[in-house]
Amino acid sequence: MGLGQGRLFDSDWRLRARSRPRRRRRLARERTATQDSQDSLAPFRTSAGRPDIGSSSGNGLTHPPDDPDLLAKAESFIVQFHAENHLEDSLLAERLARVRRDIVTHGTYQHTSAELAFAAQVAWRNSARCIGRLYWRSLRLRDRRHVFTAEQVAAESVLHLREATNGGRIRPLITVFAPDAPGRPGPRILSSQLVRYAGYEAAPAEAGSRLTVIGDPANVGLTRLARRLGWRAPAEPGRFDVLPLLIQAPGAEPSWHELPADAVLQVPLRHPDHSGIEELGLRWYAVPVISDMRLEAGGVTYPAAPFNGWYMGTEIGSRDLGDVGRYNELPRIAARLGLNTADDRTLWKDRAMTELNVAVLHSFSAAGVTITDHHTESARFLKHLELEERQGRRCPADWTWIVPPAASSATAVFHRYYDHFDQTPNFYRHQSSVS
Ligand code: ARG
């Protein structure tokens, strides 16, 4: 897990896809009616009304691939799949022949469900920023490649949340929606996670001072977009209002979709020893489902592929609630703890952060919601490296993300270096289209 300690802060979000041509929208609607699945390649065939950049290219191919390296990428992925799963050579030869044929004819190919499940697991294994990779094999796939309308993406995302939440015993899951195909982009989820708290810009108290934000400053852009699309914020804006899911179906305007309250498990925070902390009214949601990264595997892009593990406490306690650019709770926590905040050298920030992390771990455990701590996860990550090495694989890791944002040098991951390189299958963050 731990993919994303939020160190990438998108300051320049923009609504990119606002004005797609009408024709594309009409074509996308027709696609609903004509869609799919008489045979395994149906999703790739040209049918009436679908955009077809291939036919106009005059090179004899129905659909040239968008990516000139598609064949090479496909082959290397298929070979990897067969090698790691110890499949017979004859199967590999057959599969490669089929993939080549499909690429020549359709400009793309379709993964089998087993290939896709493997791709998702290996994408996690290759995520250099994630400390939680020991359990990469446990990632379960919800194969929803036939889904591309906003309504259906939203409905399936809600099901994902429920299944992943599992009453608190969190299950690592990925839901994969329709891939990009030549001339036919898949859907996109604009929300960076399925669950996000609104961030409302409020007029500053004094003229000339900076805008203040009620809620999560990381989500000001999403909140603005949701409102522009017609979402009504609660009459009294709160610090932890769950935003609707924002989705961009191919060729359509973005749309918003309210998450049912009972699909979003949340944990109110309290400290085991300091009752004052409960009065701050802090909370966090149980399941981080990353939804703004695309899955790339064998040259195929799945632009909507929300996935989740469970939280490591510091993501919430140190970063989401602690960062000055996020909820900035350390001063309030320190006040409740009676610390002297006038002097940095009292280390009030360090002490407040530690107690906030204690509160997060304590509250999640007490609520029966899976969460891990950074010491445990650090040891597990080194075990993961060892296992990978034993398999003869190099494991990419980015020190600046792997090392936890609290008690860094007290964790073993701090005291060494890693190989940092990029390899697919992997998850890549979309350029943000909201600002
Ligand atoms: N750091 C992000 C957050 O605080 C979540 C990233 C994914 N984390 C995870 N444990 N799978 O919301």
Boltz pocket constraint, residues with backbone or C-beta under 6 A from the ligand:
constraints:
  - pocket:
      binder: B
      contacts: [[A, 1], [A, 2], [A, 3], [A, 4], [A, 5], [A, 6], [A, 132], [A, 288], [A, 290], [A, 308], [A, 309], [A, 310], [A, 311], [A, 312], [A, 315], [A, 316], [A, 319], [A, 320]]
      max_distance: 6.0
